[in-house]
Amino acid sequence: MSSGKVQNVVVVGGGTAGWTAAAAVAKLIGANLNVVLVESDAIGTVGVGEATIPPFRTMHRLLKIDEADFLSRVQGTFKLAIQFENWREVGHDYIHSFGFTGQGCWAAGFQHFWLKAKTLGFAEDYGRYAPELMAAQTGRFGLLQENALSYAFHIDATAYAGLLRQQAEKDGVTRVEGKIVDVRQAESGDIAEVVLESGQAVKGDLFIDCSGFVSLLLDKALGTEFEDWTHWLPCDRAIAVQTTAVEEPIPYTRSIARESGWQWRIPLQTRVGNGLVYCSEFMSDDEARDTLLANLEGALITEPRVLRFRTGQRVKHWNRNCIGLGLAAGFLEPLESTSIHLIQRGVIRLMQMFPYNGITESDRTEFNRQMETEFRYIRDFIIMHYHVTERTDSEFWRRCREMEIPDSLQHRLDLFRDTGRVFETDLDIFRENSWVQVMMGQGIEPQSYHPIVDMMDEQELRQFMQFQGQKVDHILSQLPTHREFIDRYCPTASA
Ligand SMILES: Cc1cc2nc3c(=O)[nH]c(=O)nc-3n(C[C@H](O)[C@H](O)[C@H](O)COP(=O)(O)OP(=O)(O)OC[C@H]3O[C@@H](n4cnc5c(N)ncnc54)[C@H](O)[C@@H]3O)c2cc1C
């Protein structure tokens, strides 16, 4: 045991990370804890982070957040997928959807059945067997019985932090307004207190650093080393802007590859979140601004804003008596909308390992092992989108195609190319369906399929494939349009 009992928890920062941590700790394990959150209105939050993935709903179930109420307060729309445009080559697009595609068996995923059916000439597009993908493409959504669709949301990030704040304060979190100007450490090296501009000191036993990119405690105070992944993920800036909606919201995010990066479009009920993620080595801020503004629909609601970042993670997410969450602990660019997910995973882990009786080295080690592993899997998945491409039309894409990639990713790519196999790994948020959809979408076609498929004769396989398609049709036939469903379930007042 390295320190005494933990009773006073200080959360530094009131963005999505800070308020998620404060709300969860106070509601779920906070009976005997004092939870204080310090934030500065003058500094503000990063203000982006609007696309989520399905596990997001788990945290809401724990916090007992009513889904329809939450959605109407954050202008929420439903998200079933991401459409990747121009990623494999200019003019080509594919969809990475949530949920499953078709049905596999114990030895082989559905892709093996599909590959043989394709060889025999009767397979339709791979995506045709994925209900979420087909619903996204046809602009449909609904909550059916037996959870037929796996879904997430598009949300207004600022409104979401406000909603979490309200919930956290209701559950007893004390908010302290002010700018932190000093972080004082005890003799042991642990953090003892943060000091505000006003002179007020806030003491704690455990500190949760949610201060954003500045990483006030984990980096500035404790000097926790940062593992830089820029050589694999070279984009280091984004420019973001909001526009009015000019069409009904679609139930998926769009990711459109550009000359030296990619553009996102996130549809909310009455507005659209847009941004361009780019690599400053190949594109200036002015060029990025021009590219983004030339590719918008709708009128500007906000001024374009440049954000700078470095991709990578702190080698310790938990260092001494400080746990970093959100941008303070690491950043993976938003291509697969994983940052809020990593925040929530960190919060759940913290609650599972909460050091009521004192912080132990073994807890810290386990927390860091799990966070670090989860970051690495997501890193590999994102690198794949850049590296497995046929694009050679710009220096940026040629660099991505030719770069050395992590061995862990190379192995996955080789295995799939040779055999069509994907093995799911503990702590990898992306399951077989995601890897298969993106690998095939980016242009890898396996050279063989699992021989277990040959146990079906041609007629059986034909019927099996037809049945897979009919199951999807049955789901689609029950779905209203996305807009109809929103209007019925969770309209925003201003919509
Ligand atoms: C371009 C871009 C797009 C993104 N898109 C997505 C997405 O689609 N999906 C997704 O899941 N994630 C996305 N993210 C990540 C997401 O925005 C963040 O993970 C999320 O908003 C959490 O941010 P945070 O709370 O860690 O930091 P912030 O929102 O920056 O909050 C930091 C807090 O610390 C406070 N603070 C800082 N310094 C001080 C000080 N000295 N004194 C007092 N308070 C201080 C600030 O006032 C603020 O309250 C994106 C990120 C970027 C950069």
The ligand as an SDF file (V2000), in Angstrom:
LIG
                    3D

 53 58  0  0  0  0  0  0  0  0999 V2000
  -10.7790   17.4040  -33.8290 C   0  0  0  0  0  0  0  0  0  0  0  0
  -11.3210   16.4610  -32.8060 C   0  0  0  0  0  0  0  0  0  0  0  0
  -12.4650   15.7260  -33.0890 C   0  0  0  0  0  0  0  0  0  0  0  0
  -12.9680   14.8160  -32.1410 C   0  0  0  0  0  0  0  0  0  0  0  0
  -14.0480   14.0320  -32.4410 N   0  0  0  0  0  0  0  0  0  0  0  0
  -14.4410   13.0730  -31.5840 C   0  0  0  0  0  0  0  0  0  0  0  0
  -15.5220   12.2160  -31.8770 C   0  0  0  0  0  0  0  0  0  0  0  0
  -16.1690   12.3430  -32.9090 O   0  0  0  0  0  0  0  0  0  0  0  0
  -15.8510   11.2660  -30.9710 N   0  0  0  0  0  0  0  0  0  0  0  0
  -15.1640   11.1110  -29.8090 C   0  0  0  0  0  0  0  0  0  0  0  0
  -15.4670   10.1910  -29.0470 O   0  0  0  0  0  0  0  0  0  0  0  0
  -14.1750   11.9590  -29.4740 N   0  0  0  0  0  0  0  0  0  0  0  0
  -13.7870   12.9070  -30.3330 C   0  0  0  0  0  0  0  0  0  0  0  0
  -12.7680   13.7550  -29.9860 N   0  0  0  0  0  0  0  0  0  0  0  0
  -12.1930   13.6820  -28.6540 C   0  0  0  0  0  0  0  0  0  0  0  0
  -13.1180   14.4070  -27.6750 C   0  0  0  0  0  0  0  0  0  0  0  0
  -13.3020   15.7360  -28.0920 O   0  0  0  0  0  0  0  0  0  0  0  0
  -12.5320   14.3900  -26.2770 C   0  0  0  0  0  0  0  0  0  0  0  0
  -12.1300   13.1020  -25.9440 O   0  0  0  0  0  0  0  0  0  0  0  0
  -13.5750   14.8450  -25.2710 C   0  0  0  0  0  0  0  0  0  0  0  0
  -14.1410   16.0520  -25.6540 O   0  0  0  0  0  0  0  0  0  0  0  0
  -12.9920   14.9670  -23.9120 C   0  0  0  0  0  0  0  0  0  0  0  0
  -12.1940   16.0950  -23.8000 O   0  0  0  0  0  0  0  0  0  0  0  0
  -11.5690   16.3970  -22.3670 P   0  0  0  0  0  0  0  0  0  0  0  0
  -12.6770   16.4600  -21.3940 O   0  0  0  0  0  0  0  0  0  0  0  0
  -10.4730   15.4300  -22.1330 O   0  0  0  0  0  0  0  0  0  0  0  0
  -10.8950   17.8210  -22.5710 O   0  0  0  0  0  0  0  0  0  0  0  0
  -11.5350   19.3040  -22.7290 P   0  0  0  0  0  0  0  0  0  0  0  0
  -12.8760   19.2880  -23.3410 O   0  0  0  0  0  0  0  0  0  0  0  0
  -10.4790   20.1200  -23.3900 O   0  0  0  0  0  0  0  0  0  0  0  0
  -11.7170   19.7970  -21.2340 O   0  0  0  0  0  0  0  0  0  0  0  0
  -10.6230   20.2600  -20.4810 C   0  0  0  0  0  0  0  0  0  0  0  0
  -11.1390   20.9250  -19.2190 C   0  0  0  0  0  0  0  0  0  0  0  0
  -10.0350   21.2780  -18.3970 O   0  0  0  0  0  0  0  0  0  0  0  0
  -10.2090   22.6100  -17.9670 C   0  0  0  0  0  0  0  0  0  0  0  0
   -8.8920   23.2260  -17.7090 N   0  0  0  0  0  0  0  0  0  0  0  0
   -7.7970   23.1830  -18.4990 C   0  0  0  0  0  0  0  0  0  0  0  0
   -6.8000   23.8970  -17.9250 N   0  0  0  0  0  0  0  0  0  0  0  0
   -7.2950   24.3740  -16.7650 C   0  0  0  0  0  0  0  0  0  0  0  0
   -6.7680   25.1920  -15.7130 C   0  0  0  0  0  0  0  0  0  0  0  0
   -5.5130   25.6870  -15.7540 N   0  0  0  0  0  0  0  0  0  0  0  0
   -7.5690   25.4830  -14.6810 N   0  0  0  0  0  0  0  0  0  0  0  0
   -8.8310   25.0220  -14.6030 C   0  0  0  0  0  0  0  0  0  0  0  0
   -9.3900   24.2530  -15.5480 N   0  0  0  0  0  0  0  0  0  0  0  0
   -8.6220   23.9430  -16.6230 C   0  0  0  0  0  0  0  0  0  0  0  0
  -10.9540   23.2840  -19.1140 C   0  0  0  0  0  0  0  0  0  0  0  0
  -11.5830   24.4700  -18.6760 O   0  0  0  0  0  0  0  0  0  0  0  0
  -11.9300   22.1940  -19.4670 C   0  0  0  0  0  0  0  0  0  0  0  0
  -13.0420   22.2490  -18.6010 O   0  0  0  0  0  0  0  0  0  0  0  0
  -12.2950   14.6800  -30.9050 C   0  0  0  0  0  0  0  0  0  0  0  0
  -11.1840   15.4740  -30.6090 C   0  0  0  0  0  0  0  0  0  0  0  0
  -10.6960   16.3570  -31.5400 C   0  0  0  0  0  0  0  0  0  0  0  0
   -9.4800   17.1880  -31.1950 C   0  0  0  0  0  0  0  0  0  0  0  0
  1  2  1  0
  2  3  1  0
  2 52  2  0
  3  4  2  0
  4  5  1  0
  4 50  1  0
  5  6  2  0
  6  7  1  0
  6 13  1  0
  7  8  2  0
  7  9  1  0
  9 10  1  0
 10 11  2  0
 10 12  1  0
 12 13  2  0
 13 14  1  0
 14 15  1  0
 14 50  1  0
 15 16  1  0
 16 17  1  0
 16 18  1  0
 18 19  1  0
 18 20  1  0
 20 21  1  0
 20 22  1  0
 22 23  1  0
 23 24  1  0
 24 25  2  0
 24 26  1  0
 24 27  1  0
 27 28  1  0
 28 29  2  0
 28 30  1  0
 28 31  1  0
 31 32  1  0
 32 33  1  0
 33 34  1  0
 33 48  1  0
 34 35  1  0
 35 36  1  0
 35 46  1  0
 36 37  1  0
 36 45  1  0
 37 38  2  0
 38 39  1  0
 39 40  1  0
 39 45  2  0
 40 41  1  0
 40 42  2  0
 42 43  1  0
 43 44  2  0
 44 45  1  0
 46 47  1  0
 46 48  1  0
 48 49  1  0
 50 51  2  0
 51 52  1  0
 52 53  1  0
M  END
$$$$
